[in-house]
């Protein structure tokens, strides 16, 4: 096999230490190995970088072991050493021939022969932004869980308010729930006075949904805990949003570009940019980007039989964001482009596959837009989003052209 890297290093990273093997190929494919062990403290990681420079090694490969590879990557990145982060499944050693010493040698051998595809690692500014957007995603998920917990707490206490109001956290519903938590005696007239706007017409139904409730003091205390936690989460999300807005000031142009796509709002655009960055050359093609995002079917075939055509589990944060964007694009009133495509695919493949297909179309458009800087303008937009009168004109024009062609061929058309 052809040697791709004459001098390279394989690294096996652990929590407290790493084992590195520098492989030097001078003649043919017979390599020379140098092994050394370093701790994961910054001083030792800098000694590791010095050792690499002393041996003229500028290409390093290591597997993405948890988060333990990140400190090593940070140091090597600052020292200008090219580092390839490999998915563990591509560098998995043979069973029965695996230990800390052999792993680094195995990784290095695969890497020097060009058998290890690298994982996408964005620039540091996008990695930091991604930490914030993912933290916001976690906070939002926690907020949704707490809302459900708060609502269920009233349900088990025989309060069926959620069956009457559309939003348990609206102005009127919040006033009523706060009143039920704080009061010892239920006053129907006072409860009615808390209702606003359209709920005033449903005052009797609201009272009927509450009458006969039974909330123990300990349950009220728990509800208050949940409510306080919700307020805390909302405050945290606001602070995180403020930091994110400051961080993306230099990328406002990219955000404005992505928001030209139907279904993509500012928050979604920031999440997408934080996950994929702004340099599409790292992916090479839109197909590779879609594969990285987990929007393509996995390839699992043996003896001519396909065992599975499900999409892969990649894109833990990006894929949900794109699916959410796809749903919004389908419902968009300003442009029916994706809704028309969704309806055509859904008839043949079902609604779930159609949503994934729309998400992939949007990601493909994002790739092209970030590569060229052009605004969203699909080549088939005119054909898809065309008034019925213009469609009839186009159809009649095509018929006339077909008739003229047949006449030129000497075929009579009646």
RACORCOR-V717643 format. One record per residue. RES is the residue in three letters. PSI is psi in whole degrees, 0 to 359 (none if undefined). Layout:
BEGIN
RES_PSI, RES_PSI
END
This chain:
BEGIN
UNK_151, UNK_135, UNK_121, UNK_318, UNK_114, UNK_321, UNK_120, UNK_174, UNK_132, UNK_136, UNK_129, UNK_111, UNK_137, UNK_179, UNK_316, UNK_344, UNK_168, UNK_151, UNK_124, UNK_142, UNK_114, UNK_128, UNK_122, UNK_123, UNK_114, UNK_309, UNK_129, UNK_227, UNK_8, UNK_116, UNK_164, UNK_132, UNK_140, UNK_121, UNK_145, UNK_150, UNK_137, UNK_153, UNK_170, UNK_15, UNK_152, UNK_321, UNK_319, UNK_328, UNK_325, UNK_325, UNK_324, UNK_316, UNK_321, UNK_319, UNK_320, UNK_316, UNK_322, UNK_330, UNK_15, UNK_35, UNK_117, UNK_4, UNK_120, UNK_143, UNK_133, UNK_154, UNK_154, UNK_84, UNK_102, UNK_232, UNK_5, UNK_340, UNK_339, UNK_311, UNK_321, UNK_316, UNK_319, UNK_314, UNK_314, UNK_324, UNK_317, UNK_330, UNK_3, UNK_25, UNK_126, UNK_124, UNK_127, UNK_124, UNK_120, UNK_142, UNK_132, UNK_332, UNK_339, UNK_345, UNK_23, UNK_127, UNK_162, UNK_136, UNK_141, UNK_353, UNK_52, UNK_125, UNK_177, UNK_324, UNK_317, UNK_332, UNK_314, UNK_322, UNK_318, UNK_315, UNK_316, UNK_319, UNK_317, UNK_320, UNK_318, UNK_337, UNK_5, UNK_29, UNK_5, UNK_108, UNK_135, UNK_149, UNK_154, UNK_123, UNK_113, UNK_170, UNK_162, UNK_323, UNK_324, UNK_331, UNK_321, UNK_318, UNK_321, UNK_324, UNK_320, UNK_316, UNK_324, UNK_324, UNK_322, UNK_322, UNK_317, UNK_317, UNK_319, UNK_321, UNK_318, UNK_321, UNK_318, UNK_319, UNK_318, UNK_325, UNK_315, UNK_320, UNK_319, UNK_316, UNK_318, UNK_330, UNK_324, UNK_326, UNK_315, UNK_350, UNK_19, UNK_33, UNK_110, UNK_37, UNK_327, UNK_345, UNK_347, UNK_314, UNK_151, UNK_335, UNK_114, UNK_350, UNK_20, UNK_179, UNK_309, UNK_313, UNK_321, UNK_320, UNK_320, UNK_315, UNK_321, UNK_323, UNK_318, UNK_327, UNK_324, UNK_337, UNK_156, UNK_327, UNK_130, UNK_121, UNK_112, UNK_316, UNK_319, UNK_323, UNK_321, UNK_326, UNK_342, UNK_346, UNK_143, UNK_153, UNK_236, UNK_338, UNK_342, UNK_328, UNK_339, UNK_22, UNK_319, UNK_320, UNK_322, UNK_314, UNK_320, UNK_326, UNK_343, UNK_327, UNK_137, UNK_10, UNK_161, UNK_104, UNK_117, UNK_155, UNK_320, UNK_325, UNK_322, UNK_319, UNK_319, UNK_319, UNK_322, UNK_322, UNK_313, UNK_319, UNK_317, UNK_321, UNK_323, UNK_316, UNK_320, UNK_317, UNK_320, UNK_320, UNK_318, UNK_316, UNK_320, UNK_318, UNK_319, UNK_319, UNK_321, UNK_319, UNK_318, UNK_317, UNK_322, UNK_321, UNK_331, UNK_10, UNK_321, UNK_350, UNK_19, UNK_328, UNK_317, UNK_319, UNK_315, UNK_324, UNK_314, UNK_330, UNK_357, UNK_345, UNK_131, UNK_133, UNK_342, UNK_118, UNK_181, UNK_313, UNK_318, UNK_320, UNK_319, UNK_317, UNK_316, UNK_315, UNK_321, UNK_332, UNK_321, UNK_351, UNK_198, UNK_357, UNK_102, UNK_350, UNK_340, UNK_337, UNK_330, UNK_314, UNK_162, UNK_331, UNK_318, UNK_323, UNK_316, UNK_323, UNK_317, UNK_327, UNK_355, UNK_29, UNK_14, UNK_152, UNK_143, UNK_151, UNK_102, UNK_87, UNK_139, UNK_134, UNK_36, UNK_6, UNK_130, UNK_118, UNK_331, UNK_140, UNK_23, UNK_155, UNK_154, UNK_170, UNK_11, UNK_169, UNK_53, UNK_324, UNK_324, UNK_318, UNK_313, UNK_324, UNK_319, UNK_324, UNK_320, UNK_319, UNK_320, UNK_317, UNK_318, UNK_322, UNK_324, UNK_325, UNK_357, UNK_133, UNK_338, UNK_338, UNK_119, UNK_12, UNK_303, UNK_333, UNK_319, UNK_316, UNK_321, UNK_315, UNK_323, UNK_317, UNK_321, UNK_327, UNK_325, UNK_320, UNK_354, UNK_163, UNK_319, UNK_314, UNK_326, UNK_320, UNK_316, UNK_321, UNK_319, UNK_320, UNK_320, UNK_320, UNK_318, UNK_318, UNK_323, UNK_319, UNK_320, UNK_317, UNK_312, UNK_321, UNK_318, UNK_335, UNK_322, UNK_340, UNK_7, UNK_152, UNK_168, UNK_118, UNK_79, UNK_147, UNK_332, UNK_18, UNK_320, UNK_321, UNK_322, UNK_311, UNK_65, UNK_135, UNK_151, UNK_320, UNK_318, UNK_325, UNK_318, UNK_321, UNK_316, UNK_319, UNK_316, UNK_323, UNK_318, UNK_322, UNK_316, UNK_320, UNK_321, UNK_319, UNK_316, UNK_320, UNK_317, UNK_322, UNK_322, UNK_331, UNK_1, UNK_16, UNK_125, UNK_139, UNK_125, UNK_none
END
